[in-house]
Amino acid sequence: MPTLVLHMQNEDPIVGEVDEIPIKTDTLIFLKNPRRRDGKDLPYLEENVTSVAWPVSRLTFFEILPGGDEEEIIGFVRE
């Protein structure tokens, strides 16, 4: 499950997981386990909220964080 960092207009970044990376025709981003970058809860969400939907129009950009399940890249090795 990819992890995104959403950079919203005039707000602190929000981190969460998505089922799929958004594509250019999406109008909403559905984020699971929304939190601040430091892992703290978002003060404007109820405690038991586990998923949210944000309109793409509010985003400046988003980052895709590397996951632990990605293939390990092996570079050039000298013997």
Sequence and secondary structure as in RCSB ss.txt:
>XXXX:A:sequence
MPTLVLHMQNEDPIVGEVDEIPIKTDTLIFLKNPRRRDGKDLPYLEENVTSVAWPVSRLTFFEILPGGDEEEIIG
FVRE
>XXXX:A:secstr
  EEEEEETTS  EEEE SS   TT SEEEEEEEEETTS   TTS TT  EEEEEGGGEEEEEEE  TTS     
    
